Amino acid sequence: MTGIMAGEIVKNIKTGNIGVVVVDSYKVCGDNEIPVVYEGLTAFCGTNAENLKVIKPETPIADPEKCGAGLGEKCCIFLSVDPDGFKCERFTEIRNDILSRKDEMKAKRHPKKMFPDCYLDSKNIGKG
């Protein structure tokens, strides 16, 4: 992927939009395109690699309270847990698997904002 890796925050130098590079599991991007989920969107857009500038790695902190664990529909669909603790899967290789099964999940919240603005509003925390 032309040196740009999944999980990196990038800026589109033509539009000024900020987004995160994801894995193109379905191989829909063209030869010089990078799959980027831009802030405010839920799906990725194939973007010309020449138009992208890497800002930094995307390093979300999966906070069970702020992500809505135990709050049913208010819970983020990308919150997961494994033996090491809670994880954010929003921009990982299992993103598309989660999206393909979201209708079967109790969690329904699909954030459009970047970390940490993707967290539940503080007035909604702890209210199931």
Stockholm file with secondary structure:
# STOCKHOLM 1.0

chainA/1-128         MTGIMAGEIVKNIKTGNIGVVVVDSYKVCGDNEIPVVYEGLTAFCGTNAENLKVIKPETPIADPEKCGAGLGEKCCIFLSVDPDGFKCERFTEIRNDILSRKDEMKAKRHPKKMFPDCYLDSKNIGKG
#=GR chainA/1-128 SS CTTCCTTEEEEETTTCCEEEECCCTTCCSCTTEEEEEETTCSSCEEEEGGGEEEEEECCCCCCHHHHTTTCGGGSBTTEEEETTEEEECTTSTTHHHHHHHGGGSSCCBCCCSCTTTTSCCTTTTTCC
#=GC SS_cons         CTTCCTTEEEEETTTCCEEEECCCTTCCSCTTEEEEEETTCSSCEEEEGGGEEEEEECCCCCCHHHHTTTCGGGSBTTEEEETTEEEECTTSTTHHHHHHHGGGSSCCBCCCSCTTTTSCCTTTTTCC
//
